[in-house]
Amino acid sequence: MSDIKVNFISADGKNVVTATASEGDDLLTIAQINLQPLEGTCEGQMACSTCHVIVSAEDFEKLPEATEMEEDMLDLAAGARRTSRLACQIILTPELDGLTVRIPSESHNMQGI
């Protein structure tokens, strides 16, 4: 099994954190391990939108389509865009190696990370 690289761009675009993940990891867990400001209040149960990320246009097309339930949660996300997704719903695969996501400027991690 090979490592999968994920690039997190800060809300202001000034910082990039490159993280290493394994196949099958979810993006929210990798973000939290790497101290990214994604709260994930519902712990991946798709009952909130606190893990909302903006996926780069190039990588967005590599992702499976969002479910209707995820789309409903994204409707509640502050600053949602066409390439918005919930990090808890992105399962990393070798095809996503190099995935780049931006933390939305509206993101507020209440856990204080």
N, C-alpha and C positions, 0 to 999 in steps of 0.2 A: 504494500500500500504506500503510495507516495504522498508527500506533503502537499497541501493546497495553500497557496498564498492568497491573503485577502488584504486589500488596502482600504483603510478607513480615513476619509478626509474630514478634517474638523469643519464645524459649521462655518467658520470664517475663511476656510480654504487655505489657511497658512500652515497647517500641520498635516502630515500623513503618517499614519502608523501602519506598518506592514506586519500582519500577524500570520502565524502558521497554524493550520488546522489539519484535521484528518477527515477522510471521506466519511460522511454520515453525521458529522458535527453540524449543529444548527448555528446560524450566523449570530444569533443573540448570545449564545453561550460564549462564542469566541470573542465577541465584542466586550462582554463583561469581564472575561479573563484578562483582556488587554486594556482594561480601565476606560473603555469608551462610554460616553454618557447616555447609555440606553437603559432605561429602567426595567422594562419587562415586568410590570406590576403583576400581571396575571400568570407569570411563569410559563409562558408559551401556550396558554390555553385558548388563545385568540379571543379574549374577552376584553381587550383594551387595545390601544394603539400606541403605547409608550415605547415600543421598539421599532417605530417607523423609521425607515432609512430611504434615501433616494439612490437608486441604482444607476450607475453610468449607462448611457444609452447603448453603448456597445455590448454591455453585459446583460442588459435587460432582456434582450431577445433570446438569451441562452437559458433563461429561467422558465420553468413550467408556468402555465397560466395561473393566476391567482384564483382561488375558489371564490364563490359568491360570498361566503362568510368573511373571507379576508377582505374582499372589496367593501363589504359593509363596514368593517372596522376602519379601513383606510378613509372612508367617508368622514370619519370622526377625527382623523389625524390633522393636527394643525400644519399648514403648509404643504399638504399633499400635492404631488405632481403626477404627471403621466407615468413616470418610472418609479413611483413610490411602491414599496413593499414592506411587509412586516418581517423583521429580521428573524423572528421565531419560526417563520414558515419557510425560510430559505435553508434547505438541506444541502450541504456542500458536497460536490462531486468533482472528479478530476476535470470535467468540462468547464468548471467554474474557477479553475486555477487562475489567479490574477484578478479575481473579482474586485471591483472598485465601487465603494458606496460612500455617500456623503451623509454626515450627521445633519439633520435639519436644524436650521437656526432657531426654530421654535421649540427644540428639544430641551426639556428641563428635567434632569434626573433628580428626583426627590430623595434618593438614597445617598446623595452627597458624594458620589464617586467623582 
